[in-house]
Structure formats: C-alpha cells, structure tokens
C-alpha cells in the first residue's frame, strides 16, 4: 500500500519543501477525486498531466481511465483511488 514517483534528477531541499507543502494542502483540502473513462480520441494533452515520454494506454474496453483531482489536475491511471484526498493521510 505505497505509492512512489520516480524522478531522473536530484531534488534540492527548497523544491522538496515546496512539494511537501503542496501535498499537505491537497490532503488537508479533502479534494474530490473523480473517475472518468475516455476513448483515446477524446483525450487532449492540455487536460491531462503525463510524464515526459509516457504513453497513454487504453484498457481492454478500449477506453482510457482518467482520475481528476479537483483543483489539482487529471491524469491517466490504472489503479484504485480513494474518493477524497483527505483519506490518504499525511504524506
């Protein structure tokens, strides 16, 4: 029951502090997390956050599963998610 994010560079202390601050705001904000299904043709880059070089892969039903954390962004994802960011707990 863990998540991780892989970066291809070192992160300086100031940036780590900024990331921690924002993560804490998202958790304490109890932001709604919505789930949507799109056909690949419906997806537009400006509405999605994806890692550089990351492809968008459709599921068996031909649709792409997208989660949208209200106020934080939307991205393709294939795992289960809680309905609100506050359920995650401290990061």
Biopython code that builds the backbone (N, CA, C, O; Angstrom):
import numpy as np
from Bio.PDB.StructureBuilder import StructureBuilder

atoms = [
    (1, "UNK", "N", (0.827, -1.191, 0.000)),
    (1, "UNK", "CA", (0.000, 0.000, 0.000)),
    (1, "UNK", "C", (0.869, 1.252, 0.000)),
    (1, "UNK", "O", (0.822, 2.050, 0.936)),
    (2, "UNK", "N", (1.636, 1.413, -1.021)),
    (2, "UNK", "CA", (2.504, 2.583, -1.108)),
    (2, "UNK", "C", (2.509, 3.105, -2.531)),
    (2, "UNK", "O", (2.223, 2.379, -3.484)),
    (3, "UNK", "N", (2.834, 4.350, -2.649)),
    (3, "UNK", "CA", (2.974, 4.975, -3.963)),
    (3, "UNK", "C", (4.352, 5.589, -4.050)),
    (3, "UNK", "O", (4.989, 5.870, -3.034)),
    (4, "UNK", "N", (4.800, 5.793, -5.259)),
    (4, "UNK", "CA", (6.085, 6.443, -5.435)),
    (4, "UNK", "C", (6.063, 7.243, -6.719)),
    (4, "UNK", "O", (5.209, 7.058, -7.586)),
    (5, "UNK", "N", (7.027, 8.134, -6.809)),
    (5, "UNK", "CA", (7.200, 8.925, -8.015)),
    (5, "UNK", "C", (8.678, 8.894, -8.341)),
    (5, "UNK", "O", (9.516, 9.158, -7.479)),
    (6, "UNK", "N", (8.992, 8.578, -9.562)),
    (6, "UNK", "CA", (10.385, 8.467, -9.964)),
    (6, "UNK", "C", (10.807, 9.716, -10.730)),
    (6, "UNK", "O", (10.155, 10.123, -11.692)),
    (7, "UNK", "N", (11.901, 10.312, -10.290)),
    (7, "UNK", "CA", (12.466, 11.470, -10.975)),
    (7, "UNK", "C", (13.832, 11.091, -11.511)),
    (7, "UNK", "O", (14.535, 10.270, -10.922)),
    (8, "UNK", "N", (14.198, 11.679, -12.609)),
    (8, "UNK", "CA", (15.500, 11.396, -13.210)),
    (8, "UNK", "C", (16.541, 12.435, -12.824)),
    (8, "UNK", "O", (17.479, 12.691, -13.579)),
    (9, "UNK", "N", (16.376, 13.036, -11.643)),
    (9, "UNK", "CA", (17.329, 14.037, -11.173)),
    (9, "UNK", "C", (17.196, 14.177, -9.666)),
    (9, "UNK", "O", (16.219, 13.727, -9.068)),
    (10, "UNK", "N", (18.191, 14.806, -9.065)),
    (10, "UNK", "CA", (18.125, 15.115, -7.644)),
    (10, "UNK", "C", (17.197, 16.306, -7.435)),
    (10, "UNK", "O", (17.120, 17.198, -8.280)),
    (11, "UNK", "N", (16.504, 16.313, -6.322)),
    (11, "UNK", "CA", (15.603, 17.414, -5.996)),
    (11, "UNK", "C", (16.216, 18.184, -4.830)),
    (11, "UNK", "O", (16.504, 17.613, -3.779)),
    (12, "UNK", "N", (16.412, 19.488, -5.030)),
    (12, "UNK", "CA", (17.023, 20.269, -3.949)),
    (12, "UNK", "C", (16.035, 20.468, -2.801)),
    (12, "UNK", "O", (14.829, 20.287, -2.969)),
    (13, "UNK", "N", (16.551, 20.835, -1.651)),
    (13, "UNK", "CA", (15.759, 20.942, -0.426)),
    (13, "UNK", "C", (14.588, 21.910, -0.578)),
    (13, "UNK", "O", (13.487, 21.627, -0.106)),
    (14, "UNK", "N", (14.816, 23.050, -1.234)),
    (14, "UNK", "CA", (13.742, 24.024, -1.414)),
    (14, "UNK", "C", (12.576, 23.454, -2.195)),
    (14, "UNK", "O", (11.417, 23.694, -1.857)),
    (15, "UNK", "N", (12.881, 22.698, -3.243)),
    (15, "UNK", "CA", (11.823, 22.084, -4.039)),
    (15, "UNK", "C", (11.126, 20.982, -3.247)),
    (15, "UNK", "O", (9.906, 20.839, -3.332)),
    (16, "UNK", "N", (11.880, 20.208, -2.484)),
    (16, "UNK", "CA", (11.268, 19.172, -1.637)),
    (16, "UNK", "C", (10.281, 19.801, -0.661)),
    (16, "UNK", "O", (9.180, 19.286, -0.465)),
    (17, "UNK", "N", (10.677, 20.912, -0.052)),
    (17, "UNK", "CA", (9.792, 21.595, 0.893)),
    (17, "UNK", "C", (8.527, 22.094, 0.200)),
    (17, "UNK", "O", (7.435, 22.003, 0.760)),
    (18, "UNK", "N", (8.671, 22.621, -1.015)),
    (18, "UNK", "CA", (7.511, 23.109, -1.770)),
    (18, "UNK", "C", (6.576, 21.958, -2.141)),
    (18, "UNK", "O", (5.355, 22.103, -2.077)),
    (19, "UNK", "N", (7.146, 20.819, -2.527)),
    (19, "UNK", "CA", (6.337, 19.638, -2.862)),
    (19, "UNK", "C", (5.598, 19.154, -1.620)),
    (19, "UNK", "O", (4.409, 18.844, -1.687)),
    (20, "UNK", "N", (6.295, 19.088, -0.486)),
    (20, "UNK", "CA", (5.667, 18.652, 0.766)),
    (20, "UNK", "C", (4.534, 19.594, 1.163)),
    (20, "UNK", "O", (3.463, 19.144, 1.570)),
    (21, "UNK", "N", (4.769, 20.895, 1.045)),
    (21, "UNK", "CA", (3.751, 21.886, 1.382)),
    (21, "UNK", "C", (2.497, 21.683, 0.535)),
    (21, "UNK", "O", (1.384, 21.684, 1.060)),
    (22, "UNK", "N", (2.680, 21.507, -0.787)),
    (22, "UNK", "CA", (1.530, 21.337, -1.673)),
    (22, "UNK", "C", (0.820, 20.017, -1.410)),
    (22, "UNK", "O", (-0.411, 19.971, -1.418)),
    (23, "UNK", "N", (1.565, 18.946, -1.179)),
    (23, "UNK", "CA", (0.948, 17.647, -0.876)),
    (23, "UNK", "C", (0.096, 17.746, 0.385)),
    (23, "UNK", "O", (-1.012, 17.211, 0.433)),
    (24, "UNK", "N", (0.605, 18.424, 1.394)),
    (24, "UNK", "CA", (-0.151, 18.605, 2.642)),
    (24, "UNK", "C", (-1.418, 19.413, 2.392)),
    (24, "UNK", "O", (-2.472, 19.094, 2.943)),
    (25, "UNK", "N", (-1.328, 20.453, 1.569)),
    (25, "UNK", "CA", (-2.525, 21.248, 1.224)),
    (25, "UNK", "C", (-3.573, 20.386, 0.525)),
    (25, "UNK", "O", (-4.761, 20.479, 0.831)),
    (26, "UNK", "N", (-3.130, 19.545, -0.420)),
    (26, "UNK", "CA", (-4.076, 18.675, -1.124)),
    (26, "UNK", "C", (-4.760, 17.714, -0.158)),
    (26, "UNK", "O", (-5.972, 17.518, -0.237)),
    (27, "UNK", "N", (-3.998, 17.115, 0.751)),
    (27, "UNK", "CA", (-4.577, 16.167, 1.711)),
    (27, "UNK", "C", (-5.554, 16.884, 2.636)),
    (27, "UNK", "O", (-6.686, 16.433, 2.811)),
    (28, "UNK", "N", (-5.131, 17.989, 3.224)),
    (28, "UNK", "CA", (-5.992, 18.718, 4.160)),
    (28, "UNK", "C", (-7.195, 19.338, 3.457)),
    (28, "UNK", "O", (-8.226, 19.570, 4.088)),
    (29, "UNK", "N", (-7.076, 19.607, 2.167)),
    (29, "UNK", "CA", (-8.174, 20.191, 1.410)),
    (29, "UNK", "C", (-9.305, 19.224, 1.120)),
    (29, "UNK", "O", (-10.378, 19.642, 0.686)),
    (30, "UNK", "N", (-9.085, 17.946, 1.351)),
    (30, "UNK", "CA", (-10.100, 16.914, 1.098)),
    (30, "UNK", "C", (-10.731, 17.087, -0.288)),
    (30, "UNK", "O", (-11.953, 17.124, -0.430)),
    (31, "UNK", "N", (-9.869, 17.192, -1.303)),
    (31, "UNK", "CA", (-10.332, 17.416, -2.671)),
    (31, "UNK", "C", (-11.032, 16.173, -3.216)),
    (31, "UNK", "O", (-10.553, 15.058, -3.011)),
    (32, "UNK", "N", (-12.152, 16.349, -3.905)),
    (32, "UNK", "CA", (-12.824, 15.207, -4.526)),
    (32, "UNK", "C", (-11.962, 14.604, -5.638)),
    (32, "UNK", "O", (-11.290, 15.325, -6.375)),
    (33, "UNK", "N", (-11.992, 13.287, -5.747)),
    (33, "UNK", "CA", (-11.278, 12.576, -6.810)),
    (33, "UNK", "C", (-12.328, 11.895, -7.677)),
    (33, "UNK", "O", (-13.039, 11.001, -7.218)),
    (34, "UNK", "N", (-12.418, 12.322, -8.926)),
    (34, "UNK", "CA", (-13.420, 11.799, -9.857)),
    (34, "UNK", "C", (-12.775, 10.853, -10.857)),
    (34, "UNK", "O", (-11.620, 11.035, -11.243)),
    (35, "UNK", "N", (-13.517, 9.859, -11.267)),
    (35, "UNK", "CA", (-13.051, 8.859, -12.225)),
    (35, "UNK", "C", (-13.838, 9.004, -13.523)),
    (35, "UNK", "O", (-15.066, 9.088, -13.511)),
    (36, "UNK", "N", (-13.115, 9.032, -14.643)),
    (36, "UNK", "CA", (-13.741, 9.144, -15.960)),
    (36, "UNK", "C", (-13.126, 8.124, -16.904)),
    (36, "UNK", "O", (-11.996, 7.680, -16.704)),
    (37, "UNK", "N", (-13.870, 7.760, -17.924)),
    (37, "UNK", "CA", (-13.380, 6.881, -18.994)),
    (37, "UNK", "C", (-13.504, 7.632, -20.307)),
    (37, "UNK", "O", (-14.560, 8.189, -20.608)),
    (38, "UNK", "N", (-12.430, 7.652, -21.095)),
    (38, "UNK", "CA", (-12.420, 8.340, -22.387)),
    (38, "UNK", "C", (-11.896, 7.403, -23.462)),
    (38, "UNK", "O", (-11.076, 6.526, -23.191)),
    (39, "UNK", "N", (-12.376, 7.596, -24.687)),
    (39, "UNK", "CA", (-11.729, 6.917, -25.807)),
    (39, "UNK", "C", (-10.442, 7.689, -26.078)),
    (39, "UNK", "O", (-10.386, 8.888, -25.806)),
    (40, "UNK", "N", (-9.403, 7.034, -26.608)),
    (40, "UNK", "CA", (-8.141, 7.745, -26.859)),
    (40, "UNK", "C", (-8.325, 9.011, -27.695)),
    (40, "UNK", "O", (-7.609, 9.991, -27.488)),
    (41, "UNK", "N", (-9.268, 9.006, -28.631)),
    (41, "UNK", "CA", (-9.503, 10.177, -29.471)),
    (41, "UNK", "C", (-10.092, 11.362, -28.723)),
    (41, "UNK", "O", (-9.978, 12.499, -29.179)),
    (42, "UNK", "N", (-10.724, 11.109, -27.577)),
    (42, "UNK", "CA", (-11.322, 12.190, -26.792)),
    (42, "UNK", "C", (-10.300, 12.946, -25.946)),
    (42, "UNK", "O", (-10.566, 14.062, -25.498)),
    (43, "UNK", "N", (-9.149, 12.349, -25.732)),
    (43, "UNK", "CA", (-8.161, 12.948, -24.831)),
    (43, "UNK", "C", (-7.397, 14.065, -25.509)),
    (43, "UNK", "O", (-6.997, 13.955, -26.668)),
    (44, "UNK", "N", (-7.207, 15.122, -24.782)),
    (44, "UNK", "CA", (-6.423, 16.252, -25.269)),
    (44, "UNK", "C", (-5.345, 16.526, -24.244)),
    (44, "UNK", "O", (-5.623, 16.554, -23.045)),
    (45, "UNK", "N", (-4.126, 16.726, -24.694)),
    (45, "UNK", "CA", (-2.994, 16.953, -23.798)),
    (45, "UNK", "C", (-3.233, 18.053, -22.765)),
    (45, "UNK", "O", (-2.862, 17.864, -21.606)),
    (46, "UNK", "N", (-3.838, 19.199, -23.122)),
    (46, "UNK", "CA", (-3.964, 20.247, -22.110)),
    (46, "UNK", "C", (-4.761, 19.832, -20.868)),
    (46, "UNK", "O", (-4.579, 20.428, -19.806)),
    (47, "UNK", "N", (-5.630, 18.835, -20.971)),
    (47, "UNK", "CA", (-6.421, 18.458, -19.800)),
    (47, "UNK", "C", (-5.760, 17.363, -18.979)),
    (47, "UNK", "O", (-6.225, 17.051, -17.882)),
    (48, "UNK", "N", (-4.685, 16.776, -19.488)),
    (48, "UNK", "CA", (-4.027, 15.682, -18.780)),
    (48, "UNK", "C", (-2.614, 16.042, -18.369)),
    (48, "UNK", "O", (-1.927, 16.814, -19.039)),
    (49, "UNK", "N", (-2.195, 15.466, -17.249)),
    (49, "UNK", "CA", (-0.811, 15.576, -16.808)),
    (49, "UNK", "C", (-0.179, 14.215, -17.042)),
    (49, "UNK", "O", (-0.637, 13.219, -16.482)),
    (50, "UNK", "N", (0.858, 14.156, -17.854)),
    (50, "UNK", "CA", (1.557, 12.892, -18.087)),
    (50, "UNK", "C", (3.055, 13.124, -17.983)),
    (50, "UNK", "O", (3.551, 14.221, -18.239)),
    (51, "UNK", "N", (3.758, 12.080, -17.605)),
    (51, "UNK", "CA", (5.210, 12.166, -17.527)),
    (51, "UNK", "C", (5.779, 12.248, -18.940)),
    (51, "UNK", "O", (5.200, 11.708, -19.882)),
    (52, "UNK", "N", (6.911, 12.923, -19.080)),
    (52, "UNK", "CA", (7.563, 13.050, -20.380)),
    (52, "UNK", "C", (7.831, 11.657, -20.945)),
    (52, "UNK", "O", (8.444, 10.824, -20.278)),
    (53, "UNK", "N", (7.381, 11.406, -22.152)),
    (53, "UNK", "CA", (7.596, 10.125, -22.799)),
    (53, "UNK", "C", (6.616, 9.037, -22.395)),
    (53, "UNK", "O", (6.698, 7.916, -22.896)),
    (54, "UNK", "N", (5.691, 9.351, -21.497)),
    (54, "UNK", "CA", (4.719, 8.351, -21.041)),
    (54, "UNK", "C", (3.594, 8.226, -22.056)),
    (54, "UNK", "O", (2.953, 9.215, -22.411)),
    (55, "UNK", "N", (3.364, 7.031, -22.510)),
    (55, "UNK", "CA", (2.274, 6.805, -23.437)),
    (55, "UNK", "C", (0.950, 6.665, -22.711)),
    (55, "UNK", "O", (0.924, 6.349, -21.521)),
    (56, "UNK", "N", (-0.133, 6.894, -23.402)),
    (56, "UNK", "CA", (-1.469, 6.695, -22.839)),
    (56, "UNK", "C", (-2.005, 5.399, -23.422)),
    (56, "UNK", "O", (-2.168, 5.277, -24.636)),
    (57, "UNK", "N", (-2.279, 4.435, -22.557)),
    (57, "UNK", "CA", (-2.666, 3.095, -22.987)),
    (57, "UNK", "C", (-4.131, 2.846, -22.653)),
    (57, "UNK", "O", (-4.567, 3.074, -21.524)),
    (58, "UNK", "N", (-4.882, 2.379, -23.638)),
    (58, "UNK", "CA", (-6.287, 2.059, -23.422)),
    (58, "UNK", "C", (-6.422, 0.709, -22.729)),
    (58, "UNK", "O", (-5.591, -0.181, -22.910)),
    (59, "UNK", "N", (-7.473, 0.569, -21.938)),
    (59, "UNK", "CA", (-7.768, -0.690, -21.248)),
    (59, "UNK", "C", (-8.420, -1.671, -22.213)),
    (59, "UNK", "O", (-8.577, -1.383, -23.400)),
    (60, "UNK", "N", (-8.791, -2.815, -21.694)),
    (60, "UNK", "CA", (-9.411, -3.865, -22.510)),
    (60, "UNK", "C", (-10.650, -3.349, -23.235)),
    (60, "UNK", "O", (-10.912, -3.739, -24.373)),
    (61, "UNK", "N", (-11.417, -2.468, -22.577)),
    (61, "UNK", "CA", (-12.642, -1.949, -23.192)),
    (61, "UNK", "C", (-12.368, -0.857, -24.228)),
    (61, "UNK", "O", (-13.306, -0.267, -24.766)),
    (62, "UNK", "N", (-11.085, -0.581, -24.514)),
    (62, "UNK", "CA", (-10.722, 0.432, -25.495)),
    (62, "UNK", "C", (-10.736, 1.847, -24.951)),
    (62, "UNK", "O", (-10.453, 2.797, -25.681)),
    (63, "UNK", "N", (-11.061, 1.996, -23.683)),
    (63, "UNK", "CA", (-11.129, 3.318, -23.059)),
    (63, "UNK", "C", (-9.917, 3.547, -22.165)),
    (63, "UNK", "O", (-9.257, 2.603, -21.730)),
    (64, "UNK", "N", (-9.640, 4.812, -21.902)),
    (64, "UNK", "CA", (-8.552, 5.211, -21.016)),
    (64, "UNK", "C", (-9.175, 5.686, -19.704)),
    (64, "UNK", "O", (-10.086, 6.513, -19.702)),
    (65, "UNK", "N", (-8.676, 5.157, -18.599)),
    (65, "UNK", "CA", (-9.178, 5.521, -17.273)),
    (65, "UNK", "C", (-8.416, 6.760, -16.806)),
    (65, "UNK", "O", (-7.185, 6.768, -16.768)),
    (66, "UNK", "N", (-9.164, 7.804, -16.452)),
    (66, "UNK", "CA", (-8.563, 9.067, -16.038)),
    (66, "UNK", "C", (-9.127, 9.461, -14.681)),
    (66, "UNK", "O", (-10.340, 9.432, -14.472)),
    (67, "UNK", "N", (-8.232, 9.834, -13.750)),
    (67, "UNK", "CA", (-8.711, 10.404, -12.498)),
    (67, "UNK", "C", (-8.485, 11.903, -12.544)),
    (67, "UNK", "O", (-7.501, 12.387, -13.104)),
    (68, "UNK", "N", (-9.414, 12.625, -11.944)),
    (68, "UNK", "CA", (-9.332, 14.082, -11.875)),
    (68, "UNK", "C", (-9.434, 14.484, -10.411)),
    (68, "UNK", "O", (-10.483, 14.333, -9.785)),
    (69, "UNK", "N", (-8.334, 14.996, -9.873)),
    (69, "UNK", "CA", (-8.348, 15.528, -8.515)),
    (69, "UNK", "C", (-8.728, 16.995, -8.660)),
    (69, "UNK", "O", (-7.936, 17.805, -9.142)),
    (70, "UNK", "N", (-9.943, 17.332, -8.241)),
    (70, "UNK", "CA", (-10.462, 18.681, -8.462)),
    (70, "UNK", "C", (-9.512, 19.730, -7.901)),
    (70, "UNK", "O", (-9.186, 19.724, -6.714)),
    (71, "UNK", "N", (-9.076, 20.627, -8.774)),
    (71, "UNK", "CA", (-8.174, 21.690, -8.378)),
    (71, "UNK", "C", (-6.704, 21.321, -8.441)),
    (71, "UNK", "O", (-5.842, 22.170, -8.214)),
    (72, "UNK", "N", (-6.405, 20.055, -8.748)),
    (72, "UNK", "CA", (-5.006, 19.621, -8.774)),
    (72, "UNK", "C", (-4.583, 19.082, -10.133)),
    (72, "UNK", "O", (-3.397, 19.128, -10.459)),
    (73, "UNK", "N", (-5.507, 18.575, -10.932)),
    (73, "UNK", "CA", (-5.157, 18.064, -12.248)),
    (73, "UNK", "C", (-5.712, 16.680, -12.505)),
    (73, "UNK", "O", (-6.198, 16.005, -11.597)),
    (74, "UNK", "N", (-5.632, 16.274, -13.753)),
    (74, "UNK", "CA", (-6.144, 14.977, -14.192)),
    (74, "UNK", "C", (-5.035, 14.215, -14.893)),
    (74, "UNK", "O", (-4.200, 14.804, -15.580)),
    (75, "UNK", "N", (-5.032, 12.898, -14.716)),
    (75, "UNK", "CA", (-4.034, 12.079, -15.406)),
    (75, "UNK", "C", (-4.543, 10.660, -15.570)),
    (75, "UNK", "O", (-5.384, 10.203, -14.795)),
    (76, "UNK", "N", (-4.031, 9.954, -16.590)),
    (76, "UNK", "CA", (-4.419, 8.565, -16.790)),
    (76, "UNK", "C", (-3.899, 7.724, -15.625)),
    (76, "UNK", "O", (-2.804, 7.968, -15.118)),
    (77, "UNK", "N", (-4.673, 6.749, -15.208)),
    (77, "UNK", "CA", (-4.238, 5.908, -14.097)),
    (77, "UNK", "C", (-4.985, 4.584, -14.148)),
    (77, "UNK", "O", (-6.161, 4.541, -14.509)),
    (78, "UNK", "N", (-4.310, 3.518, -13.790)),
    (78, "UNK", "CA", (-4.913, 2.195, -13.843)),
    (78, "UNK", "C", (-5.111, 1.542, -12.496)),
    (78, "UNK", "O", (-5.376, 0.341, -12.431)),
    (79, "UNK", "N", (-4.992, 2.284, -11.433)),
    (79, "UNK", "CA", (-5.133, 1.716, -10.087)),
    (79, "UNK", "C", (-6.376, 2.258, -9.399)),
    (79, "UNK", "O", (-7.048, 3.151, -9.916)),
    (80, "UNK", "N", (-6.672, 1.708, -8.231)),
    (80, "UNK", "CA", (-7.829, 2.184, -7.476)),
    (80, "UNK", "C", (-7.489, 3.492, -6.765)),
    (80, "UNK", "O", (-6.322, 3.784, -6.506)),
    (81, "UNK", "N", (-8.513, 4.266, -6.456)),
    (81, "UNK", "CA", (-8.319, 5.561, -5.817)),
    (81, "UNK", "C", (-9.384, 5.796, -4.771)),
    (81, "UNK", "O", (-10.501, 5.288, -4.871)),
    (82, "UNK", "N", (-9.022, 6.575, -3.762)),
    (82, "UNK", "CA", (-9.968, 6.977, -2.730)),
    (82, "UNK", "C", (-10.838, 8.103, -3.285)),
    (82, "UNK", "O", (-10.441, 8.763, -4.246)),
    (83, "UNK", "N", (-12.020, 8.339, -2.701)),
    (83, "UNK", "CA", (-12.897, 9.386, -3.232)),
    (83, "UNK", "C", (-12.483, 10.813, -2.867)),
    (83, "UNK", "O", (-12.899, 11.764, -3.530)),
    (84, "UNK", "N", (-11.665, 10.973, -1.814)),
    (84, "UNK", "CA", (-11.210, 12.298, -1.377)),
    (84, "UNK", "C", (-9.744, 12.228, -0.973)),
    (84, "UNK", "O", (-9.284, 11.202, -0.472)),
    (85, "UNK", "N", (-9.010, 13.313, -1.189)),
    (85, "UNK", "CA", (-7.586, 13.324, -0.856)),
    (85, "UNK", "C", (-7.322, 13.175, 0.639)),
    (85, "UNK", "O", (-6.260, 12.685, 1.023)),
    (86, "UNK", "N", (-8.253, 13.582, 1.487)),
    (86, "UNK", "CA", (-8.029, 13.510, 2.936)),
    (86, "UNK", "C", (-7.909, 12.076, 3.441)),
    (86, "UNK", "O", (-7.314, 11.843, 4.493)),
    (87, "UNK", "N", (-8.457, 11.126, 2.718)),
    (87, "UNK", "CA", (-8.406, 9.720, 3.124)),
    (87, "UNK", "C", (-6.982, 9.177, 3.040)),
    (87, "UNK", "O", (-6.648, 8.204, 3.716)),
    (88, "UNK", "N", (-6.150, 9.795, 2.222)),
    (88, "UNK", "CA", (-4.763, 9.356, 2.058)),
    (88, "UNK", "C", (-3.994, 9.485, 3.368)),
    (88, "UNK", "O", (-3.184, 8.617, 3.693)),
    (89, "UNK", "N", (-4.231, 10.543, 4.116)),
    (89, "UNK", "CA", (-3.483, 10.793, 5.346)),
    (89, "UNK", "C", (-2.208, 11.554, 5.052)),
    (89, "UNK", "O", (-1.951, 11.942, 3.912)),
    (90, "UNK", "N", (-1.418, 11.765, 6.080)),
    (90, "UNK", "CA", (-0.193, 12.547, 5.931)),
    (90, "UNK", "C", (0.761, 11.913, 4.926)),
    (90, "UNK", "O", (0.903, 10.691, 4.873)),
    (91, "UNK", "N", (1.405, 12.747, 4.140)),
    (91, "UNK", "CA", (2.364, 12.296, 3.136)),
    (91, "UNK", "C", (3.762, 12.562, 3.646)),
    (91, "UNK", "O", (4.738, 12.260, 2.960)),
]
sb = StructureBuilder()
sb.init_structure("model")
sb.init_model(0)
sb.init_chain("A")
sb.init_seg("    ")
for serial, (resi, resn, name, xyz) in enumerate(atoms, 1):
    if name == "N":
        sb.init_residue(resn, " ", resi, " ")
    sb.init_atom(name, np.array(xyz, "f"), 0.0, 1.0, " ", f" {name:<3s}", serial, name[0])
structure = sb.get_structure()
